[in-house]
Amino acid sequence: MKRRALLVASGAWLATAATRTLAQAPRLPRRIAYLHPSTERANQVFFTAFRNGLKELGYVEGRDIVIEARWAGGKIERLAPLAVEVVAGNPAAIATATSAAVTALMKATSSIPIVFAAAGNPVEQGFVASLGRPGGNVTGMALHFDLNAKIIEIIREALPAVRRLGILVHDPDPVYKILLETAETSARRFKFEPVVARVARAEDLERAFNDLADRKVEALLPPISSLFIGNSDRISQLALKVRLPLFSTHHQMTSGGGLLSYGTQLEENYRRAAALVDKILRGANPGELAVELPERFQLIVNLKTAKAINVTLSPTTMLRADRVIE
């Protein structure tokens, strides 16, 4: 009896010790992958906003989470192999942006949660079944496609004498056909003659700008794509070089030397994407997390650029500006 009691007591002690050891074992941080078609430098503001969004929700990098970032360097062809590499690491969630990156990731996985911080018209592109109930492993922050129509209306108001509107298109981007159709339709509605220039790689940009200048284009709109986001500063500088008023839905282009932008503050999109990642880490199903839409928009004018290229914007446009860069 004494021997049996001793064995039972020993077993209970070992079980208690094992439980205590497991309870005291440090929890490994959750791994979050971050895939972006841009360069780290060009995307730094938005990557920081995403990280800060998680920090504000109580996550400490290195303790609670590890964020592993990969950059395509503005080369869309690098997204597919990078997506495969990201998925092979089996992260708890993947944060990304742009239609090209979402497309690459969806081809690589149908199970790992994907959260996009910026992607245009996700329903039409097949990323989600609906905004309210995505239904798969993808959710995020959608961009308004009608922003292109809105900024073309603003171009007409800002430069009423302009007739030839250049539209820069990134052919390999999966969303370019929808963007081009929207832009051309809106251009004609506001009495512009649309002049389309197509590029496949960053190396094509200078040729495209020279071509647009030769074709007497009076203003330029590059509907946002992964290539243009990754080369926003270069596009702004090329527009300055050929003295072409550059309008965009991406504020970074205006900060870099473009003339005017109208769009959402993308930093807020990335913070809200972080909140969606947080919900997934807590057990939420991405297919049940509604795709969100931006709520705030700004019109930014670069008056320094206007003076440099000798362009005068209408008084109405200047009065509507939320911010003027001088």
C-alpha positions as CSV (number, residue, x, y, z in Angstrom):
1,M,0.0,0.0,0.0
2,K,2.8,2.4,0.9
3,R,4.6,1.6,-2.4
4,R,1.4,2.3,-4.4
5,A,0.8,5.5,-2.6
6,L,4.3,6.6,-3.3
7,L,3.9,5.9,-7.0
8,V,0.7,7.8,-7.2
9,A,2.2,10.7,-5.3
10,S,5.2,10.7,-7.6
11,G,3.1,10.6,-10.7
12,A,1.0,13.5,-9.5
13,W,4.1,15.5,-8.7
14,L,5.6,14.9,-12.2
15,A,2.3,15.8,-13.9
16,T,2.1,19.0,-11.8
17,A,5.7,19.9,-12.6
18,A,5.2,19.2,-16.4
19,T,2.1,21.5,-16.4
20,R,4.1,24.2,-14.5
21,T,6.9,23.9,-17.0
22,L,4.5,24.3,-20.0
23,A,2.8,27.2,-18.4
24,Q,6.2,28.9,-17.8
25,A,7.5,28.2,-21.3
26,P,7.7,31.5,-23.3
27,R,5.2,31.7,-26.1
28,L,6.8,32.0,-29.6
29,P,5.9,35.3,-31.4
30,R,3.4,35.0,-34.3
31,R,4.9,35.5,-37.7
32,I,3.4,38.0,-40.1
33,A,4.6,38.3,-43.7
34,Y,4.6,41.6,-45.6
35,L,4.9,41.5,-49.3
36,H,5.0,44.7,-51.4
37,P,5.7,45.4,-55.1
38,S,7.6,48.6,-54.3
39,T,11.0,49.2,-52.8
40,E,11.5,49.4,-49.1
41,R,12.5,53.1,-49.4
42,A,9.4,54.0,-51.5
43,N,7.1,52.1,-49.2
44,Q,8.7,53.1,-45.9
45,V,6.0,55.5,-44.7
46,F,3.2,52.9,-45.3
47,F,5.2,50.0,-43.8
48,T,5.8,52.1,-40.7
49,A,2.1,52.9,-40.5
50,F,1.3,49.2,-40.6
51,R,3.8,48.4,-37.9
52,N,2.6,51.3,-35.8
53,G,-1.0,50.1,-36.2
54,L,0.0,46.8,-34.7
55,K,2.0,48.6,-32.0
56,E,-1.1,50.7,-31.1
57,L,-3.0,47.5,-30.6
58,G,-0.5,46.2,-28.0
59,Y,1.8,44.1,-30.1
60,V,5.5,44.2,-29.4
61,E,7.8,43.1,-32.2
62,G,10.1,40.3,-31.2
63,R,7.9,39.4,-28.2
64,D,4.4,39.0,-29.7
65,I,5.0,39.2,-33.4
66,V,7.7,39.0,-36.0
67,I,7.2,40.9,-39.3
68,E,9.1,39.5,-42.3
69,A,9.1,41.9,-45.2
70,R,9.9,41.2,-48.8
71,W,10.1,43.8,-51.6
72,A,9.7,43.3,-55.3
73,G,11.7,46.5,-56.0
74,G,9.1,47.9,-58.4
75,K,9.4,44.8,-60.7
76,I,6.1,43.1,-61.0
77,E,7.6,40.0,-62.4
78,R,9.3,39.3,-59.0
79,L,6.0,39.1,-57.2
80,A,5.1,35.5,-58.2
81,P,8.3,33.9,-56.9
82,L,8.3,36.1,-53.8
83,A,4.7,35.0,-53.1
84,V,5.7,31.4,-53.2
85,E,8.6,32.1,-50.9
86,V,6.3,33.9,-48.4
87,V,3.7,31.1,-48.4
88,A,6.5,28.5,-47.9
89,G,7.2,30.2,-44.5
90,N,3.6,29.5,-43.4
91,P,3.0,32.8,-41.6
92,A,-0.1,33.4,-39.5
93,A,-1.1,36.1,-41.9
94,I,0.2,38.0,-44.9
95,A,-0.2,41.8,-45.4
96,T,0.2,43.2,-48.9
97,A,-1.0,45.9,-51.3
98,T,-1.9,46.4,-54.9
99,S,-3.8,44.1,-57.3
100,A,-0.7,42.5,-58.7
101,A,0.6,41.4,-55.3
102,V,-2.9,40.1,-54.2
103,T,-3.1,38.1,-57.5
104,A,0.3,36.6,-56.9
105,L,-0.4,35.6,-53.4
106,M,-3.8,34.1,-54.2
107,K,-2.1,31.8,-56.8
108,A,0.3,30.7,-54.1
109,T,-2.2,30.0,-51.3
110,S,-5.9,29.5,-50.7
111,S,-5.6,29.0,-46.9
112,I,-3.2,31.5,-45.3
113,P,-5.1,34.7,-44.5
114,I,-4.2,37.6,-46.9
115,V,-5.0,41.2,-45.9
116,F,-4.5,44.0,-48.5
117,A,-4.0,47.6,-47.5
118,A,-4.9,48.9,-50.9
119,A,-6.5,47.2,-53.9
120,G,-8.9,48.5,-56.4
121,N,-12.3,46.9,-57.0
122,P,-11.6,43.5,-55.3
123,V,-15.0,42.1,-56.2
124,E,-14.6,42.6,-60.0
125,Q,-11.1,41.2,-59.8
126,G,-12.2,38.1,-58.1
127,F,-10.4,38.7,-54.8
128,V,-13.6,38.5,-52.7
129,A,-17.1,37.3,-53.3
130,S,-18.5,40.5,-51.9
131,L,-17.4,43.5,-49.8
132,G,-19.6,42.5,-46.9
133,R,-18.7,38.9,-46.8
134,P,-15.4,38.1,-48.7
135,G,-15.9,34.3,-48.4
136,G,-12.3,33.1,-48.9
137,N,-8.9,33.8,-47.3
138,V,-8.7,37.4,-48.5
139,T,-9.9,40.7,-47.0
140,G,-8.6,44.3,-46.6
141,M,-8.9,47.9,-47.6
142,A,-10.4,48.6,-51.0
143,L,-9.7,51.7,-53.1
144,H,-12.4,53.6,-54.9
145,F,-12.1,53.1,-58.7
146,D,-14.2,56.2,-59.3
147,L,-11.3,58.2,-57.9
148,N,-9.9,58.3,-61.5
149,A,-13.2,59.8,-62.7
150,K,-13.1,62.3,-59.8
151,I,-9.6,63.5,-60.5
152,I,-10.3,63.9,-64.2
153,E,-13.2,66.1,-63.2
154,I,-10.7,68.1,-61.0
155,I,-8.3,68.4,-63.9
156,R,-11.0,69.9,-66.0
157,E,-11.8,72.4,-63.2
158,A,-8.1,73.1,-62.5
159,L,-7.0,73.6,-66.1
160,P,-10.1,74.5,-68.1
161,A,-8.1,75.2,-71.3
162,V,-6.4,71.7,-71.5
163,R,-7.7,69.4,-74.2
164,R,-5.1,66.5,-74.6
165,L,-4.9,64.4,-71.4
166,G,-2.2,61.7,-71.2
167,I,-3.0,58.4,-69.5
168,L,0.0,56.3,-68.5
169,V,-0.8,52.6,-68.3
170,H,1.2,49.7,-66.9
171,D,0.2,46.9,-69.2
172,P,1.3,43.9,-67.1
173,D,-0.8,45.0,-64.1
174,P,-3.9,42.8,-63.8
175,V,-6.2,45.7,-63.2
176,Y,-4.9,48.0,-66.0
177,K,-7.8,47.2,-68.4
178,I,-10.4,48.4,-65.9
179,L,-8.4,51.4,-65.0
180,L,-7.9,52.4,-68.6
181,E,-11.5,52.0,-69.5
182,T,-12.6,54.1,-66.6
183,A,-10.1,56.8,-67.3
184,E,-10.8,57.0,-71.1
185,T,-14.6,57.1,-70.5
186,S,-14.2,59.9,-67.9
187,A,-11.8,61.8,-70.1
188,R,-14.2,62.0,-73.0
189,R,-17.1,62.9,-70.6
190,F,-15.1,66.0,-69.5
191,K,-14.2,66.9,-73.1
192,F,-10.6,65.6,-73.1
193,E,-8.9,63.8,-75.9
194,P,-7.3,60.8,-74.1
195,V,-3.7,60.0,-75.3
196,V,-2.5,56.6,-74.0
197,A,1.1,55.7,-73.3
198,R,1.9,52.1,-72.3
199,V,4.8,50.8,-70.3
200,A,5.9,47.3,-69.3
201,R,8.9,48.1,-67.0
202,A,10.4,50.9,-65.1
203,E,13.0,51.2,-67.9
204,D,10.2,52.3,-70.3
205,L,9.1,55.3,-68.3
206,E,11.5,57.9,-69.8
207,R,10.6,56.8,-73.3
208,A,6.9,57.1,-72.5
209,F,7.3,60.6,-71.1
210,N,9.3,61.8,-74.1
211,D,6.6,60.3,-76.3
212,L,3.8,62.1,-74.5
213,A,5.7,65.4,-74.8
214,D,6.1,64.8,-78.5
215,R,2.4,64.1,-78.8
216,K,1.6,67.5,-77.2
217,V,-0.1,66.2,-74.2
218,E,-1.1,69.0,-71.8
219,A,-1.6,67.1,-68.6
220,L,-1.0,63.6,-67.3
221,L,-2.8,61.0,-65.2
222,P,-1.1,57.7,-64.3
223,P,-3.8,55.5,-62.8
224,I,-2.1,53.9,-59.8
225,S,-0.4,50.5,-60.3
226,S,2.3,48.6,-58.5
227,L,5.0,49.9,-60.9
228,F,3.9,53.5,-60.5
229,I,3.8,53.3,-56.7
230,G,7.3,51.9,-56.7
231,N,8.6,54.6,-59.0
232,S,6.5,57.6,-57.8
233,D,9.4,59.9,-57.2
234,R,10.9,59.1,-60.6
235,I,7.6,59.7,-62.4
236,S,7.2,63.0,-60.6
237,Q,10.7,64.1,-61.7
238,L,10.2,63.0,-65.3
239,A,7.0,65.0,-65.4
240,L,8.9,68.0,-64.2
241,K,11.6,67.4,-66.8
242,V,9.2,67.6,-69.7
243,R,7.1,70.3,-67.9
244,L,4.0,68.2,-67.8
245,P,1.3,68.8,-65.1
246,L,1.1,65.5,-63.3
247,F,-2.2,64.6,-61.5
248,S,-2.6,61.5,-59.4
249,T,-4.7,59.7,-56.8
250,H,-1.5,58.9,-54.9
251,H,-0.3,61.8,-52.7
252,Q,3.3,60.6,-52.7
253,M,3.6,61.7,-56.4
254,T,2.6,65.2,-55.4
255,S,5.0,65.3,-52.5
256,G,7.7,64.2,-55.0
257,G,7.0,66.9,-57.5
258,G,3.7,66.2,-59.1
259,L,1.2,69.1,-59.5
260,L,-2.0,67.8,-57.8
261,S,-3.4,64.7,-56.1
262,Y,-6.8,63.7,-54.8
263,G,-7.2,60.6,-52.8
264,T,-7.1,58.9,-49.5
265,Q,-4.4,59.1,-46.9
266,L,-2.9,55.6,-47.5
267,E,-1.2,55.6,-44.1
268,E,-4.6,55.2,-42.6
269,N,-5.3,52.3,-44.9
270,Y,-2.3,50.5,-43.6
271,R,-3.2,51.2,-40.0
272,R,-6.6,49.7,-40.6
273,A,-5.1,46.7,-42.4
274,A,-3.1,46.1,-39.2
275,A,-6.4,46.1,-37.3
276,L,-7.7,43.4,-39.6
277,V,-4.5,41.3,-39.1
278,D,-5.1,41.7,-35.3
279,K,-8.6,40.2,-35.7
280,I,-7.2,37.3,-37.6
281,L,-4.5,36.6,-35.1
282,R,-7.2,36.5,-32.4
283,G,-9.1,33.8,-34.4
284,A,-11.3,35.7,-36.8
285,N,-12.0,34.1,-40.3
286,P,-10.9,36.5,-43.0
287,G,-13.8,35.3,-45.2
288,E,-16.1,36.9,-42.6
289,L,-14.3,40.2,-42.2
290,A,-15.9,42.8,-44.4
291,V,-13.7,44.6,-46.9
292,E,-13.4,48.2,-45.7
293,L,-13.4,51.5,-47.7
294,P,-11.5,54.7,-47.1
295,E,-13.4,57.4,-45.4
296,R,-11.3,60.5,-45.7
297,F,-10.0,62.2,-48.9
298,Q,-7.6,65.1,-49.5
299,L,-6.8,67.4,-52.4
300,I,-3.2,68.4,-52.3
301,V,-1.6,71.0,-54.6
302,N,2.2,71.5,-55.1
303,L,2.4,75.2,-55.7
304,K,6.2,74.9,-56.0
305,T,5.7,72.7,-59.0
306,A,3.0,74.9,-60.5
307,K,5.5,77.8,-60.5
308,A,8.3,75.7,-61.9
309,I,6.3,74.6,-64.9
310,N,4.5,77.9,-65.3
311,V,1.0,76.6,-64.7
312,T,-1.8,78.5,-63.0
313,L,-4.5,76.5,-61.4
314,S,-8.0,77.9,-61.2
315,P,-9.0,79.9,-58.1
316,T,-11.7,77.3,-57.4
317,T,-9.2,74.5,-57.2
318,M,-6.9,76.5,-54.9
319,L,-9.8,77.2,-52.6
320,R,-10.7,73.5,-52.4
321,A,-7.2,72.4,-51.6
322,D,-6.8,70.7,-48.2
323,R,-3.0,71.2,-48.3
324,V,-0.7,73.4,-50.4
325,I,3.0,72.5,-50.8
326,E,5.0,75.8,-51.1
